Amino acid sequence: MSRRKIFTITFYAACAVGLVVFISVLAQDKPLSDAETFAEVSAYLQRETAKIQESGLTGKEYAVAVGELLIPAGKKLLEVAQNSMEKGTAYNFHVVALIIQADAGIEGASEKMDALLEEYAASSDPIARQIAASYQFRQFGDKAKRAEASPENYARFFTDLKTWIEQRRAPLAAAVELGIDVAKRHNVPMEQFIDELTQYIQSDQYSASAAGKEKDLQTVEGTRLLALGSDPKIFGRTIDDEEFDWASLRKEGEEKYVLVKFTATWCGPCQQEIPGLIRAHEKYKDKGFEIVSIYVMQPEFDPVATVKNAVAEKKIPWIVLSEELSIRAGHPNMRDHYALQGVPKMVLVDKEGKIIMPEARGHFLQMKLAEIFP
């Protein structure tokens, strides 16, 4: 495993549970044993990570070094944690270290990771239980994706998935996304999976109130709208408070490939995507490529002004929609309508209006655009 891949795993595994490490430039260069705050432990991690990257270690030796850094740092973070974010990061680092070592083939790492997740799952701390459920669901999904395609394996997966959903051990939207993916691998049409899941949620077997069932059905439908092969039927008001017409991008003879980006001004990864998207828009806009950004989850007193200022500052040249203005005009809340689990969420839509790339970000998006527009 390359060093780049290891640290990519580290970063994205942390972000997957909504935990971000903030490095304080004011933290003193203290050894780990003397660190007394989250910022000081983070500063220690930053220094030691740089040393490992410069060490020239590769393969298992590199994975061992990363594990030896993250596990004690995670324990120290737990000692000094002052809030849920810091505690979550502490728990997460220990798991990530073992994932890195397991992926590098280090003996016993997988067993240690399983044991740690069981320990977290039995913890009295709800944050630890949340971390355990997140990784155990990922393991469940990985196993399902590796299973041989057969009616028996699919039936077994669907039964197990219903248990995850019933016990609320995984976000429903994530469970639906996994179900759509696994169904496809087993040659089961998405519509069939959605119908079967809908019937289950509506049945007496599903232990939720009528209101709860209605909300869950909305989540299933929202997740389906952003799945491979679906038409997301984008709606809303632009930041100039004009009605957006999704069909206008499907005009006969002028059909466009469209990147739909759910975003927010406060989202760091969302902002990091912008320079690459500006270059892609400039390169492909005359060949039939368009971008629609939808700003959601803006908590400010004046979210419309916040978005307008950000768009002007970044010189964003494409279509921009405002969730706030859309709601004011009577449209549904986009977060609920599309069952968004977070931002950025980016999907690529073809000229027929169907999603051809449900996770259209970074290098993978650029490669796909180069393939479409040679």
N, C-alpha and C positions, 0 to 999 in steps of 0.2 A: 504494500500500500504506500502511495506517495505521501510526502509530507503535506502537499497541497490538499490532497483528498482528506487526510486526517483532520486538518484544521477546518476544512469545509464542513465535515461531519460535526465537529465540535460546535461551530457557529450555528448551523441550522438546527441541530438537535436542541440547543438552548432556546432558539427563537420559536421552535415548534410548540413549546409550552408557555410562550409569552414571557420569557425571562431574559433580560438583557443586562449584561455587566457594564456598569458605567465606571470608566477609569478616571480617577481624579488626578489632574496634573499637579495638584497641591500636596498630594500624599508624599510623605517622606519615604526614603529608600530603606525601609525597615525589613529585617529578615522575617520569615513567616512566624516564628515563635514570638516575636515582639509586636506583631500587627494587632491592633486593637479595634480597627474599624473596617467596614466593608471596603472603603476606598483604599485603605492601606493593603489589604489582602489583594485587591484587584491590581494595584500598582506592582505588587510582588509578582503576580501572575504575568503581567505584561513584560516585566524584565526577564523572568525565567523563560517565558515562551520565546522571546527573541534569542536567548542563548541557545535553546534547543534548535531553533531554525538555522542558526549559524554554525551548529556543531558538526554538520556533515553526516550525522547518523541517518541510517536508512532502514527500511523494513521493520523487523521485530524490535531491533534495538531502539529505533525511533519511537515505536508504539509503547514500549516499556517506559521510556523517558517521559512521554506525555502522561501516561498513567501515574507515574511516580510524582508528577507535578500536580495533576488535577485532584487526585484522591485526598492527599493531606490538605490541599488548599480548600477543597470542598468542606472538609471537616472543620477547618478553621473558620470558614465563612459561616457555618452553622452556629459556631460559638458566638460570633460577633453580630449575627443577623439581627436587624431591628424591625424588619417588616416582612410581609409575605413574599415580595419579589426577591429579597436577599435570601430568605430561607429556601425558596424554590430553586434559585441558582445553586445554592449549596448542595441540595439533594441531587440536582441535575448533573453537576460536574462528576460526581462519583459514578453515576450510570454511564455518562459519556466516555469516561476513561476506560471502563470495562468494555464498552462497545468497540472502541478503537482497538483495544487489545484483542478482543475476540475476532474482529475482522482481519487482524494481522496474523491470526492463527496461533496466538499464544495459548498454551495448554491451560485449561482450567478457567479461562476468562469467561466463557459462556456460562459455566455453572455458577461462578461467582455472581454474574449479572442476574441470573434467574433467582438466586438466593436473596440478593439485595432487593430485587423487585418484590419478592414475597414479604420481606421484612417491611418495606415501605407500605405494601398493601395492608398489612396488619397493624400499622402504626395508628396511634391516637391522633396524630397530626393530619388534618384533611389535606394539607399541601403535599405531604409525602404520599398519601393515597392517590391524589390526583396525578402525581408524577408516575407512580406505579401503573395506574390504569392507562396512561398515555403510551408508555413503552410496551406494556403487555398487549395493548390493542395493535400496536405496530407489529409486534411479533406475530400476532394472530393473522394480520393482513399479509405479512411476508410469507407465512406458511401457506396461506390460501392461494397466493399468487404462484407459488412453486408447485402446487399439487397438479397431478395429471388431470387433464380435462375429461370428465366423465359425469354422467347423470348422478351417480352415487356420491361422488365428491362434492358436486354442486349442492345436492340436497343436504349433505352433512354441513357444508359451509353455511347454507341459509338458516338451518336450525341453530347453529352456534351464533350466527349474527343476531338472530332474534333474541337470544339470551343476553348478549351484550347490550342490545337496545333496551330490553325489558328492565335490566338491572341498572340502567343509566350509567354504565361504566365507560361509555365513550360518547362524545357528542353525536347526536343523531345525524347531522350533516356529514360528518366524517364517516359514519357507518354506511350512509347511503352512497357516498362516493366510492367507498371500498366495494360495496355490493355491485354497483354498476360496472366497475373494473373487472371484478372476478366473474360476474355473469358473462361479460364479453369473452373472457378467456375460455369459458365453458360453452361458448356458442349459444348462450341464452340471450335473446333480444332484451335491450334495456326496458322496453315497454312491458315485457313479461315480468321482469324483476320488480319494476315499480308497481305494477298491478298486484302482484303477490304480496308485496310489502304493505301496500295500501289496505288490502283486505285484512291483513294481520292486525294493523293498527286499529281498524274499524271493528274488529271482532271482540268478543267478550274475553278472549285470552289475554288481551292487552290491558294491563292494569293502570289505566289513566282515566281521569274524569273526561266528560264530554268536551269541556273546554281544552283540556290537555291534548286530547286526540285531535281536535281541530287544529291546534297549534302545530302538532307534530306532522300532520298531513300537509300543512303549509310548508314546513321545513323540507319534507320529501319533494314536493313540487318545485320549490326554489332551487334545491340542489340539482334536480333533473334539468332545470332550465339552463344551467351552466355546465352540463355534461357533454361529452363528446357526441356529436351528431344532432344536438338540440338546437333550436332557434331560440336565442335568449330574449327575443322580443323587447329590446331596450326601449325605455320610455323616459319621459321627464322633461324638465325645463332647463334651458341653457342658462349660463350665468348672466345673460342679457334678458332673462325672463321671457324667452320665447319658447313655444312648444317644439320639442324635437320630434322629427318624423323619421323613424327607423326605416320605413319603406323607401325614403328618398335615396338611400344608399343602394337600393336594388333597382333603380330606373333601368329599363330595358336598353341595352347597349352601353350602359355606364355603370354596371354592377361593380362593386368594390370589395376587396378583402378588407376587413375591419378588425382592428385590435381594440377590444373593450377593456378598459382599465378601471377597476374600482380602486380608489385611492383616497388619501387624506393628507392635509398639509403637515400634520404632526408626525407622519410616518417616515422614518429615516430611509428604509429600503425603497419606499415609493419615490423619494426624491433622487436616490441614486440611479434609478432607472431612466430619469428624464433625459440626460444628455444623449444616451444611446438611442432613445426613442426619437429625439429631435433629428438626429442624423438619419435614422431610418425613414422618418417621414419626409425629409427633404429629398432623400435618394429615390423613394418609391412612389411618392404622391402622384406623379404624372403617369405612373404605370397602373394605377388602380388600387392604391393603398390609402386607407384612412384610419385615424385613431379617434376614439371617443373616450374621454376621461370622465368618470363619474365620482364626484367628491362626496363621500359619505362620512358619518360619524364625526362631524365637526362640532365640538362642544362649546365653542366660543359664544360670547354674547351676541356677536354679529357674524355668524358663519359665512354669510354671502360675501361680505366685505373681505373677510379673511381669505376666502378662495380667490376672489378677484385680484387681490393684492399679490397672492402667490403666483397666479397665472401670468400677471403682468411682469413680475420680477423674473420669472423663469423664461419669459417670452415664449410661452406655449402656443403653437400655431394651429392646433387642431380643435375639434369640437369639445367643449367642456360643459358638463351638466352639473347641476347643484341638487343634491338630495333635499336640502332645505326648501328651495324654491319649488321643487316638485311636490313636496308634502303640502306646502301652502296652496298649491293649485289643485289639490285633491287627489294626487297620485299616492299609491301605497308607499309605506316606508321601504326603501330599497334593501336595507339590511335584512329585513324579514322576508321580503318578497323573493330575494335570491339566496336566502339562508347563508349569508356571508359569515364565515368564521373569523375573518380578519382581512386586513389589507397589507400589501397589494394583492389583488386577485385579478389576473389578466387572462383573457381568452381570445383566441384568434378565430375569426369567422370568415367563411369562404364567400364567394360571389352569390351562392344560393341562400345565404343566411344561416348556414349550419356551422356549428363549432367544429373546427378541425384540430384544435390544439387547446385543451382545457387548462394547461399550465404554460402559458406563453410568456416566458421571462428570459432576460439575459441572453447568453450565448445561444441557447436553444432557439429562441425566437429569431435571432439574427440569422441563424443557419436556415431556418424554415423560410424566412423572407427571401434569402438569396436563392433558395431552391424554387420558390414561386416566381420570382422576378429575376431570371438569369441575365 
